[in-house]
């Protein structure tokens, strides 16, 4: 793959960080995004440089459309536009729907779904002008099957799957591919809340017998980034055989 300009949202930790480092090993230029210019984001930047990539720090809240517009103004001034957009930023809210506040519902939907819309909207015009581009959305198996006590997260990821399929049809004539990875249980901070007993019980439900790793997700993202142009509109499961 020739050197690309790539934005990975939520790249300060977890899956986003692993994706950024995987692309860096190929010598690509990374736009590194986190909600704030934290120490974690700076650490990702140092590791990207050490891995052989280049980077531009792009802190900003991708659930805020005005901040996303500002981020893309920086991208445009730097390189004209993106070759690859990885919509990874996300959060979850665990608990009964009846106990969820309006603010919690909005936060999950804005972070997990609206952020992808905002970033796609800004990235698409340059991709269309260039007649090429890849959009990769990090989704979840719960967007397909639903998860008890994670209704907002499940709803947001289901919406992200729908966005993926519809946008792929819209952009196919412009040679832009849109796909999603529906991740299963991945060993991230989001799942660190589980007790040892809960973790063991969940692992027993996974045919592969273990959690997935962030590096496995990053490897799948690399495959999608370099996939044939005929592969578009797909929600690809990466869940150890759970669904």
N, C-alpha and C positions, 0 to 999 in steps of 0.2 A: 504494500500500500504506500503510495506517495505521501509526502508530508501533508498532513491535514490540520485544519483549524477546528478545534473540538471544544465545545462547552459541556461540562459535566456539572449539573446542579447538585448541591448537597455533597460536595467533594471533600469536605473536611474530615469525614470519618466513614467507616463501614463500607458499603457497596460503592459509594461514589468515590471514595479514596482509592479503593482497589481498581476501579475502572480507570481513574486518572493515571495511576502508576503503570497499568498495563499498556495504555496508549503511549505513555512516555517512553517505554522501552522500545517503541517503534520510531522514536525520534520526532513525534508530533508536537504541535503547539497546543497547550491546554489553557483554556480559560477556567480558572478554579473559582468556584462559587461556594460561599457559605453565608449564612444569615448575617454574620458579623466577621470582621477581620480578626479572628481568634487565633490563639496559639496553635490550635489544631490545624487550621487552614494554612498557617505559615509552615507548619511541619510537613504537610502534604506538598507544599511548594518546594521545600528543600529536597524532599525525596524525589519529586518529579525531575528536578535538575540533576540529581545524582543518578537517576535512571536513564538519563540521556535525552530528556525532553526539554522543551522551553515552556514558559508559562506567563500568564498575565493574571494577577490577582483581581478577582471580580466579586467582592463582597456585596451582598444585597439580598433582600427578602423577596424571593420569587413568587410569594403569594400576594405581592403588592404590584399591580400592573405598572404604576409609575416608576417603581424601582427597576422593574424589568426593562422598561423603555430606556432608562438611563444606562443600564448594563449594555444594552445592544448598541447604544450610541458609542460606547467605548469600543465594542467589537468592530463596528463599522469603521471607526477612525483608525483602528489598528490594522485590520486586514481586509476590510470590505464586507466580510460575512463568514458564516460558518460552513464547513463541509459536513460536520456531524454534530447533532444535538442529542445529548443523553439526558432525558428528563428523569432524574433520580430522587430529587428532594422529596422527603415524606415525613409524616409523623403518624402516631396512632393514639387512640383514646380507648382504654380498656374499662369496661363496666357495662351495666345495664342501660339500655336505651332510655328507660324512664328516668334515670338519674343524670343523663347527659344535659349539660347546659347549652343554651343557644351559642355561646362563645366557643365551646368545645366543638360543636358540630361545624361551625363556620371555619374554625382553625384547620380541622382535618380536611374538609372539602377544598378549602382554599390552597392548602399546602400540597395535597396529594393529587388534585385534579385541576383546579384553576391555574396553578402554576404552569402545568404543561401547556394549557391553552395559551397563556400569556407568552411563553417562550416560543412556542410554535408560530404564533401570529407574527412575532418579530423576526424569526429566522427565515420564514418561508419566502418573502419577496426576493431576497438575494439568491436563494436556492433556485427559485423559478427562473430568475434571470440567467443563472449559470446552467440551467437544465441538468442539475445533479444535486444530490444531497441525501443524507440518511438521518432519520429521526428514530431514536430508540427509546421506548418508554419502559421504565422499570415498574412492573405491575406485580400482582400477587395472585396465588391460587385462590385466595379468599374472594377475589373479584369474580371468580367463576362459581365457587360453591357457597360462599358466605361463611362467616365465622361468628358463632355465638359470642356475645359481649364485645364484638368488634364491628358493630353495625355501620358506623360512619366510615371506618377504614374500608370495609367490604363494599359499601356503596361507592366510595370514591374510586376504588380500583376497578369496579365494574364499569363505571363511567369512563375510566381511562382506556379500558379495553374497547369500548364503543367508539371513543375518539380515535383510537388507533385504526380500527377497521374502516371507519368513514373517511378519515383524512387520507388514508392510503389510496382509496378510490379517487378522491379529489385530486391528489398530486401525482398519480401514476402517469398521466399524459405528459407531465413535466420531468419524468425520469427521477422522481424523488421517492425513496422507499420509506415506509413507516411500519415498524414492527414493535412488538412488546414482548418482554420476558415476564411470564407469570411465575414468580419465584415461590418456592415452598418455604419451609422453615429454615432460615439462614442464620448462622451464628453471628448475630450482631447485637449491639447494645439494646435494640428494641426488644429482643428476646431474653436479655440478661435478667429481666425481672422474675423469671420463672425459678422456682425452687429446684433443688436437685431431684426431688421426687417427681415434680411436674415435668421436668425435662426428660427424665427416664421414661415416664409414661408416654410422652409425646414421641420420643424416639421409637418406642415399640410400635407406634402406628405408622411409621414411615417404612415402606418396603426396603429402602436402602439401609435402614437401621441407624441412621445418624442425621445430624443437621448438615445442611449444605454450608459451603464456605464462601466468603466474599470473593475469593480468587476464582472460584468456579463460576460465579456470576460474571465476573470481569472477563473470563475466557469466552463465555457465551456472547457477551456484548461485542468482543472483538470479532467473533465469527459473523455476527449480524452486520457489523460495520464493513466487512469485506465480502458480504454475501452477493450472489448474482442479483442483478436488478429485477429479475422476475419474482424474487421473493419479497412480497410486500403484503400488508394487511393481515399479518399473522400474529396471533397471541400464542407464544411458544412456552409450554410448561417446562419448568426447571425445578422439580419438586421431589426428586428421589422416588418417583413412581406413586406418589400419594393420590393423585387424581388420574 
